[in-house]
Amino acid sequence: MQNRFQQHFDVSDGRCLEEREVHALILVHANYYELEGPNCPELHEVTWHLLLPKLRLEVRRWIKNPASALTTAGLRLKNDLAQFLGEK
């Protein structure tokens, strides 16, 4: 998981640190969802990282952005995070 995260993190130029982390984690989540399915244990680990207090502001911005989460994996993640954060 760390290698996938680092690859996505490194190409997320022009963003603040937290935004880069959130973006990279969302892409890692999408990768695992597509390759290993919705019950993959790594998905839970990615979700846990996205719920860390230091990332919550960026995660909330992502949840509220109507252009985000256009895939099945993204919509599921968006809904799960919104529930955890009380946004729904």
C-alpha positions, 0 to 999 in steps of 0.5 A, spaced: 500 500 500 505 504 501 508 504 494 501 505 491 500 511 496 507 514 494 506 514 487 500 518 487 502 522 492 508 524 488 504 526 482 499 530 486 503 537 484 501 544 486 496 542 492 497 543 500 500 537 503 493 534 506 490 535 499 496 531 496 495 526 502 487 525 501 488 525 493 493 519 494 489 515 499 483 516 494 486 513 488 489 508 492 482 506 495 480 506 487 486 501 485 484 496 491 477 496 490 478 495 482 483 490 483 481 486 489 473 488 490 469 491 495 471 487 501 479 488 500 482 489 507 486 494 504 480 498 503 479 499 511 486 501 512 485 507 507 479 509 510 482 509 517 487 513 514 482 518 511 479 519 518 485 521 521 484 528 524 489 532 520 486 530 514 478 531 516 478 538 513 480 536 506 476 530 506 470 534 508 472 538 502 472 532 497 465 529 500 462 536 498 465 537 491 459 534 487 465 533 481 468 528 486 467 520 486 464 519 479 466 511 480 462 506 484 468 505 488 469 513 489 461 514 491 462 508 496 468 511 499 464 518 499 458 515 502 462 511 508 466 517 509 460 522 510 457 517 515 463 517 519 464 524 519 456 526 520 456 529 514 450 525 512 
